[in-house]
């Protein structure tokens, strides 16, 4: 058996690379700089574009790197998907876990549902939100400009995977005590 076939964990260097390139503290500071001196409305507009771009670029970078860091678990996920033709939700689940664990390791999050119809997760303590509060204050952070990051990250991953999945935010941290993002598989 090869050494790789015995490896059941994601190589730490993948997480280090993604944290260096997409760390939430630095991202929140960049957003703070982008909205400095702007009106609330301008801050919202800037936030939507800023975090959409961040989420899309983050998803693309994960897809670019992930294939070089596949452990035995990932190999099995991809092998089963290929053999069965069912790549949802397993592959997307792995990629979303990489996204969360690489830059938001202190988050408190959980899967709400993992099924052939739906992939949903919630976050009750969010590193990005905490960094936004520190960088731009509670008022702006509570408007959740970062929701565009979570939505666009998922949307872009599904797009790259060629999966017909709709994504929506079903709960908001300031109002509901958690953010929740649901991916719904559209059957043809």
C-alpha positions as CSV (number, residue, x, y, z in Angstrom):
1,X,0.0,0.0,0.0
2,X,1.3,3.4,-0.9
3,X,1.8,6.1,1.8
4,X,-0.9,8.2,0.1
5,X,-3.4,5.4,0.4
6,X,-2.9,5.4,4.2
7,X,-3.3,9.2,4.5
8,X,-6.7,10.0,6.1
9,X,-6.3,13.7,6.7
10,X,-6.0,16.8,4.6
11,X,-2.4,18.1,4.3
12,X,-2.0,21.1,6.6
13,X,-0.2,23.0,3.9
14,X,-3.5,23.4,1.9
15,X,-5.0,25.1,4.9
16,X,-2.0,27.3,5.4
17,X,-2.0,28.4,1.8
18,X,-5.7,29.3,1.8
19,X,-5.4,31.1,5.2
20,X,-2.5,33.1,3.8
21,X,-4.4,34.1,0.7
22,X,-7.9,34.4,2.1
23,X,-7.6,35.0,5.9
24,X,-10.7,36.6,7.4
25,X,-8.8,39.2,9.5
26,X,-7.1,40.6,6.5
27,X,-10.2,40.4,4.4
28,X,-12.2,42.4,7.0
29,X,-9.5,45.0,7.2
30,X,-9.6,45.4,3.4
31,X,-13.3,45.8,3.5
32,X,-13.0,48.4,6.2
33,X,-10.5,50.3,4.0
34,X,-12.9,50.0,1.0
35,X,-15.8,51.6,2.9
36,X,-13.9,54.2,4.9
37,X,-15.8,57.5,4.5
38,X,-18.6,56.0,2.6
39,X,-22.4,56.2,3.3
40,X,-24.3,53.2,4.7
41,X,-25.8,52.6,1.3
42,X,-22.4,52.8,-0.4
43,X,-21.0,50.4,2.2
44,X,-23.7,47.9,1.4
45,X,-23.1,48.1,-2.3
46,X,-19.4,47.9,-1.9
47,X,-19.8,45.0,0.5
48,X,-21.9,43.0,-1.9
49,X,-19.3,43.3,-4.7
50,X,-16.4,42.9,-2.4
51,X,-17.6,39.7,-0.7
52,X,-19.0,38.2,-3.9
53,X,-15.6,38.6,-5.5
54,X,-13.9,37.2,-2.4
55,X,-16.2,34.1,-2.4
56,X,-15.8,33.4,-6.1
57,X,-12.1,33.8,-6.0
58,X,-11.9,31.6,-2.8
59,X,-14.0,28.9,-4.5
60,X,-11.8,28.9,-7.6
61,X,-8.6,28.7,-5.6
62,X,-9.9,25.8,-3.6
63,X,-10.8,24.0,-6.8
64,X,-7.4,24.8,-8.3
65,X,-5.5,23.4,-5.2
66,X,-7.8,20.6,-3.9
67,X,-6.9,18.0,-6.4
68,X,-3.2,18.1,-5.3
69,X,-4.2,17.5,-1.7
70,X,-6.5,14.5,-1.8
71,X,-6.2,12.2,1.1
72,X,-7.7,8.7,1.1
73,X,-11.1,9.9,2.1
74,X,-11.2,12.3,-0.8
75,X,-10.1,9.6,-3.2
76,X,-13.0,7.5,-2.0
77,X,-15.5,10.4,-2.3
78,X,-14.5,11.0,-5.9
79,X,-14.4,7.3,-6.8
80,X,-17.9,6.6,-5.4
81,X,-19.2,9.7,-7.2
82,X,-17.7,8.5,-10.5
83,X,-19.0,5.0,-10.1
84,X,-22.5,5.9,-9.0
85,X,-23.0,9.2,-10.9
86,X,-24.0,10.8,-7.6
87,X,-21.6,13.6,-6.9
88,X,-24.0,15.6,-4.8
89,X,-23.7,16.2,-1.9
90,X,-20.4,14.5,-1.1
91,X,-17.9,16.5,-3.2
92,X,-19.5,19.8,-2.4
93,X,-19.5,18.9,1.3
94,X,-15.8,18.2,1.2
95,X,-15.0,21.5,-0.5
96,X,-17.2,23.6,1.8
97,X,-15.5,21.9,4.8
98,X,-12.1,22.9,3.3
99,X,-13.3,26.5,2.9
100,X,-14.5,26.7,6.5
101,X,-11.7,24.8,8.1
102,X,-9.0,26.7,6.3
103,X,-9.9,30.3,7.2
104,X,-12.5,30.1,9.9
105,X,-11.1,27.3,12.1
106,X,-12.5,28.7,15.3
107,X,-16.1,28.9,13.9
108,X,-18.8,26.9,15.6
109,X,-20.7,25.3,12.8
110,X,-22.5,22.1,11.9
111,X,-24.2,20.4,9.1
112,X,-28.0,20.8,9.3
113,X,-28.7,18.3,6.5
114,X,-26.7,16.1,4.2
115,X,-28.9,14.3,1.7
116,X,-29.3,13.7,-2.0
117,X,-31.7,16.7,-2.1
118,X,-30.0,19.2,0.2
119,X,-26.7,20.3,1.8
120,X,-27.3,22.8,4.6
121,X,-25.0,24.1,7.2
122,X,-25.3,26.7,10.0
123,X,-22.8,28.8,11.8
124,X,-23.4,30.1,15.4
125,X,-20.0,31.7,16.0
126,X,-18.4,33.1,12.9
127,X,-14.8,34.3,12.6
128,X,-15.6,36.5,9.6
129,X,-18.4,38.2,11.5
130,X,-16.1,38.7,14.6
131,X,-13.4,40.3,12.4
132,X,-16.0,42.5,10.7
133,X,-17.2,43.7,14.1
134,X,-13.6,44.6,15.0
135,X,-12.9,46.3,11.6
136,X,-16.2,48.2,10.8
137,X,-18.3,48.0,14.0
138,X,-21.4,46.1,15.1
139,X,-23.9,48.1,13.0
140,X,-22.3,47.4,9.6
141,X,-21.3,43.9,10.6
142,X,-24.9,43.1,11.6
143,X,-26.0,43.9,8.1
144,X,-24.0,40.8,7.1
145,X,-22.2,42.0,4.0
146,X,-20.3,38.7,4.5
147,X,-23.4,36.8,3.5
148,X,-22.4,37.5,-0.1
149,X,-19.2,35.6,0.5
150,X,-20.9,32.5,1.9
151,X,-23.5,32.5,-0.9
152,X,-21.1,33.2,-3.8
153,X,-18.6,30.6,-2.4
154,X,-21.3,27.9,-2.5
155,X,-22.7,29.0,-5.8
156,X,-19.3,29.1,-7.5
157,X,-18.4,25.6,-6.2
158,X,-21.6,24.2,-7.5
159,X,-21.1,26.0,-10.8
160,X,-17.6,24.6,-11.2
161,X,-18.8,21.1,-10.3
162,X,-21.6,21.5,-12.9
163,X,-24.2,20.7,-10.2
164,X,-27.7,22.3,-10.6
165,X,-28.0,23.5,-7.0
166,X,-29.7,26.6,-5.8
167,X,-28.3,28.3,-2.7
168,X,-30.1,30.5,-0.2
169,X,-29.6,32.0,3.2
170,X,-32.3,30.8,5.5
171,X,-31.2,32.3,8.9
172,X,-29.2,35.4,9.9
173,X,-26.8,35.5,12.9
174,X,-28.0,38.8,14.4
175,X,-31.7,37.8,14.2
176,X,-31.7,34.0,14.5
177,X,-28.5,33.3,16.5
178,X,-27.0,31.6,13.4
179,X,-26.4,32.0,9.7
180,X,-27.7,29.1,7.7
181,X,-27.0,28.3,4.1
182,X,-29.0,25.7,2.2
183,X,-28.1,24.2,-1.1
184,X,-31.0,22.5,-2.9
185,X,-30.4,20.1,-5.7
186,X,-32.6,20.7,-8.7
187,X,-33.7,17.4,-10.3
188,X,-34.2,17.5,-14.0
